[in-house]
Amino acid sequence: MSLLTSAPPFTLQASNISKSFTSGRVVTPVLHDISLAIRPGELTLISGPSGCGKSTLLAILSGLQQPDRGSASALGHDLSSLDTRALEYFRLRHTGFIFQGFNLFPALTAQQQVELPLSYLGLPSTEVRARAIEALEDVGLGPRMKLRPAELSGGEKQRVAIARAVAKAPELLFADEPTSALDAANGQIVIDILHRIARTRGTTVLCVSHDPRLISNSDRVLTIEDGRILNDQSLPFPPAATVGTQEHSV
């Protein structure tokens, strides 16, 4: 049974979040009293210099870390109130993750990579296969779904990772530096796909990135420096030319 009972007005919320990391006797503050609220169907970019707390904020909002102070909620649930098992179930059912390093299994084909998390949902094998194929076709990898990571380019590996994340149809999609390992052309393809996921599926996409191209494809940009939000800017709807071609649609 789903943890969710009704759709909240905000899919992600942070209230007065602070976080520090300790190494020996050294305590390093990372986030300072951050509050924010993100609506469904938005692509929100968290931008800022290295070490400013971007990835830590994403980890807290996705339930991978707990804040020292304050609270974080996702889809109406206080993440700190969920035990480890409940958090794992929540992430499995309602979230998808995309990382800089792809996190693919060398021995598995692209199709098998996408099928793996679907199999944990208890779906029939026919539905698992159908969803995996559809997700890979949607990111333009239908002809290459039988290939393993060593046979794919960096951009193709990232598109496999995106297909794996969205095949579950998650309400929340978290992306940590999804374009930093890609060349310009493949980076733009990934950006277009992320934007389209938010726009056409109503998925909340939260992305941490240094890539300036993501700014023009985002609905909102949060600029963080020294663990604080310096600027919160909502952007106009991007022009159709930036969304990409049908070949890579999701």
Residue pairs with C-beta under 8 A, 6 or more apart in sequence:
2 93
3 75
3 77
3 86
3 89
3 90
3 93
3 94
4 75
4 76
4 77
4 94
5 76
6 76
7 40
7 76
8 75
8 76
9 39
10 37
10 38
10 39
11 38
11 39
11 40
11 74
11 75
11 171
11 172
11 204
12 36
12 37
12 38
12 61
12 72
12 73
12 74
12 172
12 204
12 206
13 36
13 37
13 38
13 72
13 73
13 74
14 34
14 35
14 36
14 37
14 57
14 60
14 61
14 70
14 71
14 72
15 35
15 70
15 71
15 72
15 73
16 33
16 34
16 35
16 69
16 70
16 71
17 31
17 33
17 34
17 35
17 57
17 60
17 67
17 69
17 70
17 71
17 72
18 29
18 31
18 32
18 33
18 34
18 67
18 68
18 69
18 70
19 29
19 30
19 31
19 53
19 56
19 60
19 65
19 67
19 68
19 227
20 27
20 28
20 29
20 30
20 68
21 27
21 28
21 30
22 28
29 227
30 53
30 56
30 227
31 53
31 56
31 57
31 60
31 67
31 227
32 226
32 227
32 228
33 70
33 228
34 57
34 70
34 227
34 228
34 229
35 70
36 222
36 229
36 232
38 44
38 204
38 206
38 220
39 204
40 171
40 202
40 204
41 198
41 199
41 202
41 203
41 204
42 198
42 204
42 205
42 219
42 220
43 194
43 195
43 197
43 198
43 199
43 205
43 207
43 217
43 218
43 219
43 220
44 204
44 205
44 206
44 207
44 218
44 219
44 220
44 221
44 222
45 207
45 208
45 209
45 214
45 215
45 218
45 220
45 221
45 222
46 54
46 57
46 58
46 206
46 207
46 208
46 209
46 222
46 224
47 54
47 209
47 210
47 214
47 215
47 221
47 222
47 223
47 224
48 54
48 223
48 224
48 225
48 230
49 225
50 210
52 224
52 225
52 226
52 227
53 224
53 226
53 227
54 208
54 224
55 176
55 177
55 208
56 65
57 208
57 224
58 174
58 176
58 206
58 208
59 65
60 66
60 67
60 72
60 79
61 72
61 74
61 174
61 206
62 74
62 91
62 95
62 97
62 172
62 174
62 206
63 72
63 74
63 79
63 82
63 87
63 90
63 91
63 95
66 79
66 80
67 80
71 78
71 79
71 80
72 78
72 79
72 80
73 79
74 90
74 94
74 95
74 172
75 94
75 171
75 172
77 90
79 87
79 90
82 90
92 117
92 120
92 121
92 168
93 121
93 168
93 170
94 170
94 171
94 172
95 170
95 171
95 172
95 173
95 174
96 164
96 165
96 166
96 168
96 170
96 172
96 173
96 174
97 165
97 173
97 174
97 175
97 176
98 158
98 161
98 162
98 165
98 173
98 174
98 175
98 176
98 178
99 161
99 175
99 176
99 177
99 178
100 176
100 177
100 178
100 180
100 181
101 181
102 149
102 154
102 157
102 158
102 160
102 161
102 181
103 161
104 113
104 149
104 157
104 160
104 161
105 112
105 113
105 116
105 149
106 148
106 149
106 150
107 148
108 116
108 148
108 149
109 145
109 146
109 147
109 148
110 136
110 141
110 144
110 145
110 146
110 147
110 148
110 152
110 156
110 160
110 163
111 129
111 132
111 133
111 136
111 145
111 146
113 160
113 161
113 164
114 131
114 132
114 135
114 136
114 160
114 163
114 164
114 167
115 128
115 129
115 132
116 164
117 164
117 167
117 168
118 127
118 128
118 131
118 132
118 167
118 168
119 125
119 128
121 168
123 131
131 167
132 145
132 163
132 167
133 142
133 145
134 167
135 163
135 164
135 166
135 167
136 142
136 144
136 145
136 160
136 163
138 163
138 166
138 249
138 250
139 159
139 160
139 162
139 163
139 193
139 248
139 250
140 159
140 189
140 247
140 248
141 156
141 159
141 160
141 163
144 151
144 152
144 156
149 157
149 160
152 160
153 186
154 181
154 182
154 183
154 186
155 182
155 183
155 185
155 186
155 187
155 189
155 190
158 178
158 179
158 181
158 182
158 186
158 190
159 189
159 190
159 193
159 248
162 178
162 190
162 193
162 194
162 197
162 250
165 173
166 173
166 197
166 201
166 203
166 250
169 201
170 203
171 203
171 204
172 203
172 204
172 206
173 194
173 197
173 198
173 203
173 204
173 205
173 206
174 206
174 207
175 194
175 205
175 206
175 207
175 208
175 209
176 207
176 208
177 208
177 209
177 210
178 190
178 194
178 207
178 209
179 186
179 187
179 190
179 191
179 209
179 211
179 213
179 214
180 209
180 210
180 211
182 190
187 211
187 213
188 213
188 244
189 244
189 248
191 211
191 213
191 214
191 217
192 217
192 242
192 243
192 244
192 245
192 248
193 244
193 248
193 249
193 250
194 205
194 207
194 217
195 205
195 217
195 218
195 238
195 242
195 243
195 244
196 243
196 244
196 249
196 250
197 203
197 205
197 250
198 204
198 205
198 219
199 243
200 250
201 250
207 214
207 218
215 221
215 235
216 235
216 238
216 242
217 238
217 242
217 243
218 235
219 234
219 235
219 237
220 232
220 233
220 234
220 235
221 231
221 232
221 233
221 235
222 229
222 231
222 232
223 229
223 230
223 231
223 232
223 233
224 230
